[in-house]
Amino acid sequence: MCPELCKRLTDVLGERVRFSFSLARHTSFRIGGPADVFAEPNTLEELQSLLALLHEEAVPVFLLGGGTNVLVSDKGVRGVVVKLGGGFTYVRWEESLEEATVYVGAANSLGRFVREAARKGYRGVEFAEGIPGTVGGGLLMNAGAFGGELSAVVVAITGIHRDGRRERLPGQTLGFAYRRTALPEKFAVTEVEFRLTRGHAEEIATVMNKAQHKRHMTQPHGYPNAGSIFKNPPGTSAGRLIEAAGFKGQTQGRAQVSEQHANFIINTGGASATDVRLLMDQIQRTVWEKNNIWLEPEVRLIGDW
Ligand SMILES: Cc1cc2nc3c(=O)[nH]c(=O)nc-3n(C[C@H](O)[C@H](O)[C@H](O)COP(=O)(O)OP(=O)(O)OC[C@H]3O[C@@H](n4cnc5c(N)ncnc54)[C@H](O)[C@@H]3O)c2cc1C
């Protein structure tokens, strides 16, 4: 790929492009090998130029948000990992009597947005209290909890196509499903537009406190992880199936199926992506043999395996 392309990338982004860059500290699992190139554009123009250049050179691109729903391979990622910079962290409110339209930058923390909405007394995203990561990643995953999903309050998104074209896509065209959004291939989300309704600040705070309490009681803390490893199959819970298959506490290298919640794998210190992947494979095979159900990963497996 380099040196000619590397020089052109440096011309576009200066010091915000890094080579052979470890991704481990950019993931909540604290696991992952190096990206060939790690790029942090700060403005729409930089992102457009970057994507157009990579498209022209046919270089693979991967968009990374907060890294809280990914398992990056130990061998790392070939091509360019793009993480939106500080210029994409903003929240802009347009308020009327009963509701608000909110424009949120894709790199903005989802949690910070949720708490800002609560402080202002708006309903719609309180279910997401405690979901880590960015608004862009949340949109891609159609993040949800306790019966709510982001898709219910998304009006539209704006982003950049691989060739550098900018487009606003209405929510109805995004093919939302359980932990899934059907975006055009390699579309980089730069902004999400939400519609929230006015509510009572105390009621909203109660919902959020309950959500935090439930998470605290049922999920592991203190060890790096990526949230639920598998999606819930229709009509049942992945955690229950994994627990019934006897996996709670099971280890592979330095990875362990959480004692608190069987659908979480934790990094007990120095786990490799291979450790996690092997544990996932064993779980899938065993649950299939016992229940005839194939668990589909919720966590996205990234890079060379
Ligand atoms: C402790 C813990 C608890 C969790 N609880 C929940 C929960 O209750 N509910 C839930 O739904 N999830 C949960 N998660 C999973 C995760 O936090 C969410 O899926 C989150 O929304 C992912 O956001 P992210 O920014 O970290 O995305 P990443 O993990 O960085 O990326 C996820 C996907 O989004 C894509 N992506 C990210 N940003 C962009 C962008 N700007 N444009 C295009 N594509 C992009 C990536 O390519 C990738 O495919 C939990 C995770 C942890 C660690």
The ligand as a MOL file (V3000), in Angstrom:
LIG
                    3D

  0  0  0     0  0            999 V3000
M  V30 BEGIN CTAB
M  V30 COUNTS 53 58 0 0 0
M  V30 BEGIN ATOM
M  V30 1 C -20.5720 -3.3850 28.7750 0
M  V30 2 C -21.3060 -3.3030 27.4640 0
M  V30 3 C -22.6880 -3.2690 27.4570 0
M  V30 4 C -23.3960 -3.2080 26.2410 0
M  V30 5 N -24.7650 -3.1730 26.2630 0
M  V30 6 C -25.4400 -3.0790 25.1090 0
M  V30 7 C -26.8690 -3.0200 25.1100 0
M  V30 8 O -27.5210 -3.0160 26.1400 0
M  V30 9 N -27.5030 -2.9370 23.9160 0
M  V30 10 C -26.8070 -2.9130 22.7330 0
M  V30 11 O -27.4510 -2.8110 21.6650 0
M  V30 12 N -25.4660 -2.9920 22.6920 0
M  V30 13 C -24.7640 -3.0660 23.8410 0
M  V30 14 N -23.3980 -3.1380 23.8110 0
M  V30 15 C -22.6960 -3.2230 22.5370 0
M  V30 16 C -22.2330 -1.8540 21.9770 0
M  V30 17 O -21.9750 -0.9590 23.0360 0
M  V30 18 C -23.2410 -1.2220 21.0410 0
M  V30 19 O -23.5020 -2.0490 19.9440 0
M  V30 20 C -22.7680 0.1420 20.5570 0
M  V30 21 O -23.8550 0.8230 19.9900 0
M  V30 22 C -21.6320 0.0660 19.5340 0
M  V30 23 O -21.1430 1.3770 19.3080 0
M  V30 24 P -19.6140 1.6500 18.9750 0
M  V30 25 O -19.4820 3.0980 18.6970 0
M  V30 26 O -18.7340 1.1320 20.0290 0
M  V30 27 O -19.4500 0.8320 17.6370 0
M  V30 28 P -18.2310 -0.0850 17.1770 0
M  V30 29 O -18.1350 -1.2570 18.0720 0
M  V30 30 O -17.0170 0.7290 17.0000 0
M  V30 31 O -18.7490 -0.5420 15.7450 0
M  V30 32 C -19.9100 -1.3260 15.6040 0
M  V30 33 C -20.2820 -1.3640 14.1120 0
M  V30 34 O -20.6630 -0.0480 13.7020 0
M  V30 35 C -19.8860 0.3720 12.5920 0
M  V30 36 N -19.6860 1.8250 12.7290 0
M  V30 37 C -19.3010 2.4980 13.8310 0
M  V30 38 N -19.3090 3.8160 13.5900 0
M  V30 39 C -19.7030 3.9840 12.3020 0
M  V30 40 C -19.9110 5.1170 11.4680 0
M  V30 41 N -19.7030 6.3600 11.8930 0
M  V30 42 N -20.3250 4.9090 10.1900 0
M  V30 43 C -20.5120 3.6640 9.7290 0
M  V30 44 N -20.3170 2.5580 10.4680 0
M  V30 45 C -19.9360 2.7080 11.7450 0
M  V30 46 C -18.5960 -0.4160 12.6730 0
M  V30 47 O -18.0270 -0.5410 11.3790 0
M  V30 48 C -19.1100 -1.7490 13.2170 0
M  V30 49 O -19.6060 -2.5410 12.1650 0
M  V30 50 C -22.6850 -3.1950 25.0170 0
M  V30 51 C -21.2700 -3.2220 25.0350 0
M  V30 52 C -20.5850 -3.2660 26.2450 0
M  V30 53 C -19.0870 -3.2850 26.2340 0
M  V30 END ATOM
M  V30 BEGIN BOND
M  V30 1 1 1 2
M  V30 2 1 2 3
M  V30 3 2 2 52
M  V30 4 2 3 4
M  V30 5 1 4 5
M  V30 6 1 4 50
M  V30 7 2 5 6
M  V30 8 1 6 7
M  V30 9 1 6 13
M  V30 10 2 7 8
M  V30 11 1 7 9
M  V30 12 1 9 10
M  V30 13 2 10 11
M  V30 14 1 10 12
M  V30 15 2 12 13
M  V30 16 1 13 14
M  V30 17 1 14 15
M  V30 18 1 14 50
M  V30 19 1 15 16
M  V30 20 1 16 17
M  V30 21 1 16 18
M  V30 22 1 18 19
M  V30 23 1 18 20
M  V30 24 1 20 21
M  V30 25 1 20 22
M  V30 26 1 22 23
M  V30 27 1 23 24
M  V30 28 2 24 25
M  V30 29 1 24 26
M  V30 30 1 24 27
M  V30 31 1 27 28
M  V30 32 2 28 29
M  V30 33 1 28 30
M  V30 34 1 28 31
M  V30 35 1 31 32
M  V30 36 1 32 33
M  V30 37 1 33 34
M  V30 38 1 33 48
M  V30 39 1 34 35
M  V30 40 1 35 36
M  V30 41 1 35 46
M  V30 42 1 36 37
M  V30 43 1 36 45
M  V30 44 2 37 38
M  V30 45 1 38 39
M  V30 46 1 39 40
M  V30 47 2 39 45
M  V30 48 1 40 41
M  V30 49 2 40 42
M  V30 50 1 42 43
M  V30 51 2 43 44
M  V30 52 1 44 45
M  V30 53 1 46 47
M  V30 54 1 46 48
M  V30 55 1 48 49
M  V30 56 2 50 51
M  V30 57 1 51 52
M  V30 58 1 52 53
M  V30 END BOND
M  V30 END CTAB
M  END
